[in-house]
Amino acid sequence: MSADFKLDLTHRPRRLRRTGALRSLVEETILTPADFIAPLFVVEGDGAPEPIPSMPGVSRLSIADLVAECRTLSGLGVPAVALFPKLADSLKDERGTRALDTTGLIIRAVHAVKAAVPQISVMTDIALDPYTTHGHDGLLLPDGETVANDETVGVLTRMAVLHAQAGVDFVAPSDMMDGRVGAIRRAMDAAGCTHTAIMAYSAKFASAYYGPFRDAVGSAKAAGTHSLDKRGYQVSPANRREALIEAALDEAEGADVLMVKPAGPYLDIIREIRNATQRPVAAYQVSGEYAQLKAAAERGWLDLARTRRESLLAIKRAGADMILTYFAKEMATELAL
Ligand code: PBG
């Protein structure tokens, strides 16, 4: 092309990309530490942090280390944490009995965090998978594979009340049983916990990206399989309309925040739910999304800082008001620089 070639253009979008100052003026989406919720794993005892091999940089923490981590996160401006317990296999059973233990690990962890770092919001998962030998989120029918809906909801309502009474700001039902949000709302209200909010895992897909998380809480090991099949209750990755139905039902049943999970591969769902509701929308950048960036970066194939930021920016741009991400601390640290 010759140097004297000239286009007669009215619109030249590159005008606004010419300098850093111009680019910053037209930035439509900006990440802040206040966008993030840090998922944290807690384990019994006062041992050293236990690294999770499939999640480089993430460890299971003793309650004391968990409290310290919450203090650090709060100092970085991260407003919330999501706590997940890892129980010893000897404490798991078919029915997940320990989920209702009033002095169990998660209850003690909530008390400790709330006492030491009262300003941080705490949410807990409402599902039976850390407590069952089979690793499913609920109680199984005699066929050994179908999760019983209503009976499971009965247990989850009691679990939610227990967590609410321990002082969580949000309970987060992640089980995908029908009717659980309404039942949990009624049970918490009846128990006087009207102020405890519900962050519903509304559009939770039957995803292969949960693998590393199952290592972290030991649900895959307990079940003896990595490919724990939850397709009987989680939404098919093929289904968009079904995800919207789930979100609408959770909203009608009283969910305060609607969540989409995983996040990155489901940006279309985040956007659709954002457009369909006035409620806040959360997205969970799950363990597998984290692991793939970490692994590629370890091999020198991707730039971690830039892909991390881009992945989170995309989730926020799609419409998420808040993002659960294992990058919360790294990202908040980077944003503080
Ligand atoms: C289970 C639960 C899962 C995650 C959060 N809660 C896994 C599953 O459904 O098997 C996954 C989170 C992640 O992969 O980071 N109730």
Residues whose N, C-alpha, C, O or C-beta is under 5 A from the ligand:
A	BS01	PBG	A127 D129 D137 S174 Y209 Y210 F213 V286 S287 G288
